[in-house]
Amino acid sequence: MKILLPGLDDLLKYALKSFELKGKKTIVVGAGAEEAAKKLAKKSQTKVEVILEDYEQLISSKLRLQNEPTIICKLMDFANMDYSKGEVDFIFAQASISNSRRKFILKEFERILRPEGTALVGEVVTLKSPVPRFVKDLFDAADLNPLLIDEIKNYYENSGWEVLNLLNLSYTLKEYYRATLQQLSESIGSLSKQERSYHKKILNRMKHESNAYLKLGGDKYIGFAGLELKLKRRGNEKE
């Protein structure tokens, strides 16, 4: 396991197995997916761009990828990226768009993706509805706006996408949260007092979220899904 995000390495493994990416313009949208960018750059044999919205995440990713000349980290608004229409062949977005701006981000994906391009998106989802208060509080604290797994395919299809495959990756979450707790306990000791103070809110949120999933029954309500997407053909497009 190298990718410490919901879905772990399984979404990337699906991409590497399923898609011909050689020479394809590929972007990775979101933080924490540096290892995915490395593998995708190797598979595509061309440069891969990692898109981040937060300056601290940009610096962190650049440090992790400083010895990777084929990977470029860029600061952009996910809903307003610096690409021309139809410029990108493959979009990889793992656990980075499950928020209240999803609709606008997907519109931007639609704009920048080539008509024959592919997007592979990993979304935090709910497994049943309604969710209890403690789960809703977790979502609010993390700025998450998850869709119900039974409804997510319809949401994407109604938003102009063809869903070629829907992957239920909820089984990865237990290991993800266990690994998150372990990493938190190991990293806190290595942080300076100033760094602990700076990251206190994030560390506390992740610890609370992990405990809620592992010990309070959050696993009954919180899931993760991968979606292989193509743009729907417009009525005036030739088959």
Stockholm file with secondary structure:
# STOCKHOLM 1.0

chainA/1-239         MKILLPGLDDLLKYALKSFELKGKKTIVVGAGAEEAAKKLAKKSQTKVEVILEDYEQLISSKLRLQNEPTIICKLMDFANMDYSKGEVDFIFAQASISNSRRKFILKEFERILRPEGTALVGEVVTLKSPVPRFVKDLFDAADLNPLLIDEIKNYYENSGWEVLNLLNLSYTLKEYYRATLQQLSESIGSLSKQERSYHKKILNRMKHESNAYLKLGGDKYIGFAGLELKLKRRGNEKE
#=GR chainA/1-239 SS CCCCSTTTTHHHHHHHHHCCCTTCCEEEESTTCHHHHHHHHHHHTSCEEEEESCHHHHHHHHHHTTTCTTEEEEECBTTBCSCCTTCEEEEEEESSSCSTTHHHHHHHHHHHEEEEEEEEEEEEEESSSSCCHHHHHHHHHTTCCCEETTTHHHHHHHTTEEEEEEEECGGGHHHHHHHHHHHHHHHHHHSCHHHHHHHHHHHHHHHHHHHHHHHSSGGGTEEEEEEEEEECCCTTSCC
#=GC SS_cons         CCCCSTTTTHHHHHHHHHCCCTTCCEEEESTTCHHHHHHHHHHHTSCEEEEESCHHHHHHHHHHTTTCTTEEEEECBTTBCSCCTTCEEEEEEESSSCSTTHHHHHHHHHHHEEEEEEEEEEEEEESSSSCCHHHHHHHHHTTCCCEETTTHHHHHHHTTEEEEEEEECGGGHHHHHHHHHHHHHHHHHHSCHHHHHHHHHHHHHHHHHHHHHHHSSGGGTEEEEEEEEEECCCTTSCC
//
